[in-house]
Amino acid sequence: MGLSPRALPDFPWDSLAPYRARAAAHPDGLVDLSVGTPVDPTPTVIREALAAASDAHGYPTTHGTADLREAVAGWFARRRGAPGVDPMAVLPTVGSKELVATLPAYLGLGEGDVVVHPRAAYPTYDVGARLAGATPLATDDVDDWRGNPAVRLVWVNSPSNPTGAVAPAEHLAEVVAAAREIGALVASDECYAELAWTDVPVPSILDPRVCGGSHDGVLAVYSMSKQSNLAGYRAAFVAGDPAVVAGLLEVRKHAGLIVPAPVQAAMAVALRDDAHVAEQKERYRARRAMLLPAVEAAGFRVERSEAGLYLWATRDEDCWDTLSYLADRGILAAPGAFYGEAARRHVRIALTASDAGVSSASSRLAKRE
Ligand SMILES: Cc1ncc(COP(=O)(O)O)c(C=O)c1O
């Protein structure tokens, strides 16, 4: 027929199968620390909101209810140091992965356009650029693209998946200034913002210290999957540049990309309830406090990991060798190679396992051969 989807890299997680099988053969079973999927229950307050909104006979609004968009604006002001978010410039998305993968195409990017993303990065930034036919550029150095008019979109991700690095406001402000000079959009993926492990603040792209109080040319992308154990609801949103959000809303209305009404209602309730986020953060803090010393005692060096759900660790060897070492202890981690060439000598160890799983992994790592 001559029709084929755009060429994409092999789906990386499939290559983990042999390591998973090896780890599963451990007499005490597999501890899967490879993916960042939440394992704790969705908080009751959110489930009740979902249930209360379950009569959803009519089509939901693509733009999101006014109540949800006001909850998002209030949350940015209260939790992210970003007052002045216009509820009109807020748009719910079906989780944030679909937005990350489609944003370049929906912005009309294509051949000859460049999409910048971090060197060690969540792979979907690269995938989204390729789906649009644009060219991805992996760099953390603004000087690699400063003044280049081919650059149309710049992704930043702080706290970072996979490294857990937090970008200071000054760095983000430099990115915004350089992007504005060439008329590029900065999209900031911030889904680990509530999970900071140091006192260092985690500024949003919509923080006035970063964007200068204007949302022109900037977009914050946020997922509720991690902070509220909502990965199964597909609950996320974007906010920022009013013209860009209006354009995305038009495309998404045509394409039928709508967050289900009960999920919109649940999101609004979740965004107004800080208590469940604090409770969940304490669970991860305890798991991190158990796992981090065990990983270090096993001879790993843990770098960055200032925030987020992962330990970014290296034994100064190829990541696949480290994966074998861990698999022999019944532990599955994610190889740095999934996140770019720059990350080949690291592994990403997730905190998203039950207390029992994290405790078991920690004692296996502590055991001397
Ligand atoms: C950096 C980053 N962005 C986006 C996502 C996607 O989140 P979701 O699609 O669950 O909203 C993830 C999930 O792991 C992530 O790590």
The ligand as a Tripos MOL2 file, in Angstrom:
@<TRIPOS>MOLECULE
LIG
   16    16     1     0     0
SMALL
NO_CHARGES

@<TRIPOS>ATOM
      1 C1          9.5940   13.0470   32.3460 C.3       1 LIG1
      2 C2          8.2620   12.4250   32.1160 C.ar      1 LIG1
      3 N1          7.3740   13.0610   31.3670 N.ar      1 LIG1
      4 C3          6.1560   12.5400   31.1420 C.ar      1 LIG1
      5 C4          5.7890   11.3250   31.6660 C.ar      1 LIG1
      6 C5          4.4370   10.7700   31.3140 C.3       1 LIG1
      7 O1          3.5290   10.7970   32.3440 O.3       1 LIG1
      8 P1          2.0150   10.4170   32.1000 P.3       1 LIG1
      9 O2          1.8220   10.0590   30.6720 O.co2     1 LIG1
     10 O3          1.7110    9.3050   33.0360 O.co2     1 LIG1
     11 O4          1.2390   11.6410   32.4540 O.co2     1 LIG1
     12 C6          6.6860   10.6200   32.4490 C.ar      1 LIG1
     13 C7          6.3230    9.3070   32.9830 C.2       1 LIG1
     14 O5          7.1020    8.5530   33.4630 O.2       1 LIG1
     15 C8          7.9620   11.1890   32.6860 C.ar      1 LIG1
     16 O6          8.8740   10.5550   33.4170 O.3       1 LIG1
@<TRIPOS>BOND
     1     1     2 1
     2     2     3 ar
     3     2    15 ar
     4     3     4 ar
     5     4     5 ar
     6     5     6 1
     7     5    12 ar
     8     6     7 1
     9     7     8 1
    10     8     9 2
    11     8    10 1
    12     8    11 1
    13    12    13 1
    14    12    15 ar
    15    13    14 2
    16    15    16 1
@<TRIPOS>SUBSTRUCTURE
     1 LIG1         1 GROUP 0 **** ****
